[in-house]
Amino acid sequence: MLSRGEAAKRAVIVMHYQNDIVDANGLYNHAGVYAQVEKNNTMETVKNMLEEARAAGIQVIYINNIFSKGYPELGQNNLPICEASRETNSFVEGSWGVENPEIIKPHEEDIIITNTNTSAFSYTTLDQVLRAKGIDKLYLAGVATNFVVDSTARYGSELGYHIYIIEDCCESFTDEMHEFAIDKILPKFAVITNSKEMKAEY
């Protein structure tokens, strides 16, 4: 069982689980993540994982992809995946699409950080918040596995954090994309775990 001190050094990072991606009416659901989340009942898995983490005293941090109206954050040389947000008019500040689904709605004690890139660390306050709280062990949950999860794992490991991937709380556009990242790429930067193994630690 985790002591209070051990729990205080850990955080669950929930990335891009937003209506535009994981809801049937989301403007970015055509990419395929919505279908994968529905097929694997991932939202329920994430919900249960978060409840268990909070009960253990682990900090929960949401990373939400949000652009200002008119997409001033996007210039001429942005990644195509970010440019696709502008093309679909998705992830606009103040819209329903940027909100987290009700089933995993943030609690008062959770932290919400906005980003506009494929890494939770890039141009955000995440590193500052983690260091201020003395957190050095990160459990990543997010969509898509081979984009925000991959980028955050790489960046975080370079910064010296101990990174864990909660495999059953991540999804990509297809099974193949998710499995390739989990099997071939992410083990180079992180420990692959799942929600059941996490719960066993508590």
VOMAR-961244 format. One record per residue (C-alpha): residue in three letters; x, y, z. Coordinates in steps of 0.2 Angstrom, whole numbers, plus 5000, padded with zeros to 4 digits. Layout:
N
[rec ALA [X Y Z]]
...
***
This chain:
202
[rec MET [5000 5000 5000]]
[rec LEU [5006 5017 4996]]
[rec SER [5011 5029 5010]]
[rec ARG [5005 5047 5009]]
[rec GLY [5023 5052 5005]]
[rec GLU [5025 5040 4990]]
[rec ALA [5008 5045 4983]]
[rec ALA [5012 5063 4984]]
[rec LYS [5027 5060 4972]]
[rec ARG [5015 5053 4959]]
[rec ALA [5003 5060 4946]]
[rec VAL [4991 5054 4933]]
[rec ILE [4992 5064 4917]]
[rec VAL [4975 5063 4907]]
[rec MET [4979 5069 4890]]
[rec HIS [4966 5075 4876]]
[rec TYR [4952 5065 4883]]
[rec GLN [4940 5079 4876]]
[rec ASN [4923 5078 4868]]
[rec ASP [4929 5083 4850]]
[rec ILE [4940 5067 4850]]
[rec VAL [4930 5054 4860]]
[rec ASP [4912 5059 4858]]
[rec ALA [4901 5054 4844]]
[rec ASN [4897 5072 4840]]
[rec GLY [4915 5078 4841]]
[rec LEU [4922 5088 4827]]
[rec TYR [4938 5077 4827]]
[rec ASN [4930 5060 4830]]
[rec HIS [4933 5055 4811]]
[rec ALA [4951 5052 4815]]
[rec GLY [4946 5035 4823]]
[rec VAL [4949 5037 4842]]
[rec TYR [4931 5038 4846]]
[rec ALA [4928 5021 4837]]
[rec GLN [4942 5013 4847]]
[rec VAL [4936 5021 4864]]
[rec GLU [4919 5014 4861]]
[rec LYS [4925 4997 4855]]
[rec ASN [4936 4994 4871]]
[rec ASN [4925 5003 4884]]
[rec THR [4940 5014 4887]]
[rec MET [4931 5028 4896]]
[rec GLU [4924 5017 4909]]
[rec THR [4942 5010 4912]]
[rec VAL [4949 5028 4913]]
[rec LYS [4935 5033 4925]]
[rec ASN [4939 5019 4937]]
[rec MET [4958 5022 4936]]
[rec LEU [4955 5040 4941]]
[rec GLU [4944 5036 4955]]
[rec GLU [4957 5024 4962]]
[rec ALA [4971 5036 4960]]
[rec ARG [4962 5050 4969]]
[rec ALA [4958 5038 4983]]
[rec ALA [4976 5034 4985]]
[rec GLY [4981 5052 4986]]
[rec ILE [4989 5054 4969]]
[rec GLN [4987 5070 4960]]
[rec VAL [4977 5070 4944]]
[rec ILE [4982 5082 4930]]
[rec TYR [4972 5085 4914]]
[rec ILE [4980 5091 4898]]
[rec ASN [4967 5099 4887]]
[rec ASN [4971 5104 4869]]
[rec ILE [4963 5121 4867]]
[rec PHE [4965 5134 4853]]
[rec SER [4960 5153 4854]]
[rec LYS [4947 5158 4841]]
[rec GLY [4955 5160 4824]]
[rec TYR [4969 5148 4829]]
[rec PRO [4983 5162 4832]]
[rec GLU [4994 5148 4839]]
[rec LEU [4995 5140 4822]]
[rec GLY [5007 5148 4810]]
[rec GLN [5014 5143 4793]]
[rec ASN [5025 5129 4799]]
[rec ASN [5015 5119 4811]]
[rec LEU [5013 5100 4812]]
[rec PRO [5000 5094 4800]]
[rec ILE [4990 5085 4814]]
[rec CYS [4989 5102 4823]]
[rec GLU [4984 5110 4806]]
[rec ALA [4970 5098 4805]]
[rec SER [4962 5106 4821]]
[rec ARG [4960 5122 4811]]
[rec GLU [4953 5113 4796]]
[rec THR [4939 5104 4806]]
[rec ASN [4936 5120 4817]]
[rec SER [4939 5109 4833]]
[rec PHE [4946 5112 4850]]
[rec VAL [4941 5130 4850]]
[rec GLU [4941 5139 4867]]
[rec GLY [4924 5140 4875]]
[rec SER [4917 5126 4865]]
[rec TRP [4909 5110 4871]]
[rec GLY [4922 5101 4861]]
[rec VAL [4936 5106 4872]]
[rec GLU [4927 5099 4888]]
[rec ASN [4931 5083 4896]]
[rec PRO [4917 5070 4895]]
[rec GLU [4905 5070 4910]]
[rec ILE [4911 5052 4914]]
[rec ILE [4929 5058 4918]]
[rec LYS [4925 5076 4922]]
[rec PRO [4939 5084 4933]]
[rec HIS [4936 5086 4951]]
[rec GLU [4940 5101 4961]]
[rec GLU [4957 5095 4967]]
[rec ASP [4963 5091 4950]]
[rec ILE [4974 5102 4939]]
[rec ILE [4969 5107 4922]]
[rec ILE [4983 5113 4910]]
[rec THR [4980 5119 4892]]
[rec ASN [4991 5114 4877]]
[rec THR [4992 5117 4858]]
[rec ASN [5004 5104 4853]]
[rec THR [5007 5085 4853]]
[rec SER [5017 5086 4870]]
[rec ALA [5010 5090 4887]]
[rec PHE [5026 5098 4891]]
[rec SER [5028 5109 4876]]
[rec TYR [5024 5127 4879]]
[rec THR [5015 5123 4895]]
[rec THR [5017 5125 4914]]
[rec LEU [5017 5106 4917]]
[rec ASP [5035 5104 4922]]
[rec GLN [5034 5119 4933]]
[rec VAL [5019 5112 4942]]
[rec LEU [5026 5095 4944]]
[rec ARG [5043 5102 4951]]
[rec ALA [5034 5113 4963]]
[rec LYS [5024 5098 4970]]
[rec GLY [5039 5087 4971]]
[rec ILE [5031 5075 4959]]
[rec ASP [5043 5064 4949]]
[rec LYS [5033 5048 4944]]
[rec LEU [5021 5051 4930]]
[rec TYR [5007 5039 4924]]
[rec LEU [5001 5043 4907]]
[rec ALA [4984 5041 4900]]
[rec GLY [4978 5048 4883]]
[rec VAL [4973 5049 4865]]
[rec ALA [4982 5046 4854]]
[rec THR [4995 5033 4860]]
[rec ASN [5007 5037 4846]]
[rec PHE [5005 5056 4847]]
[rec VAL [5002 5065 4864]]
[rec VAL [5007 5050 4874]]
[rec ASP [5022 5046 4864]]
[rec SER [5028 5064 4863]]
[rec THR [5025 5067 4882]]
[rec ALA [5034 5051 4887]]
[rec ARG [5049 5056 4876]]
[rec TYR [5050 5074 4883]]
[rec GLY [5046 5069 4901]]
[rec SER [5060 5055 4901]]
[rec GLU [5072 5068 4894]]
[rec LEU [5068 5080 4909]]
[rec GLY [5071 5066 4921]]
[rec TYR [5054 5060 4926]]
[rec HIS [5050 5042 4929]]
[rec ILE [5037 5038 4915]]
[rec TYR [5023 5024 4916]]
[rec ILE [5011 5021 4902]]
[rec ILE [4994 5015 4907]]
[rec GLU [4991 5005 4892]]
[rec ASP [4972 5001 4894]]
[rec CYS [4969 5020 4897]]
[rec CYS [4977 5025 4880]]
[rec GLU [4969 5023 4862]]
[rec SER [4975 5028 4845]]
[rec PHE [4966 5029 4828]]
[rec THR [4968 5010 4825]]
[rec ASP [4973 4995 4835]]
[rec GLU [4989 4993 4824]]
[rec MET [4994 5011 4828]]
[rec HIS [4991 5009 4847]]
[rec GLU [5000 4992 4847]]
[rec PHE [5015 4997 4837]]
[rec ALA [5018 5012 4849]]
[rec ILE [5016 5001 4865]]
[rec ASP [5026 4987 4859]]
[rec LYS [5040 4995 4849]]
[rec ILE [5042 5013 4853]]
[rec LEU [5036 5018 4871]]
[rec PRO [5046 5004 4880]]
[rec LYS [5062 5014 4875]]
[rec PHE [5055 5029 4886]]
[rec ALA [5044 5022 4899]]
[rec VAL [5037 5007 4909]]
[rec ILE [5022 4999 4901]]
[rec THR [5009 4995 4914]]
[rec ASN [4990 4995 4915]]
[rec SER [4976 5000 4927]]
[rec LYS [4975 4983 4936]]
[rec GLU [4993 4983 4940]]
[rec MET [4992 5001 4946]]
[rec LYS [4978 4997 4958]]
[rec ALA [4988 4982 4965]]
[rec GLU [5001 4995 4971]]
[rec TYR [4988 5004 4981]]
***
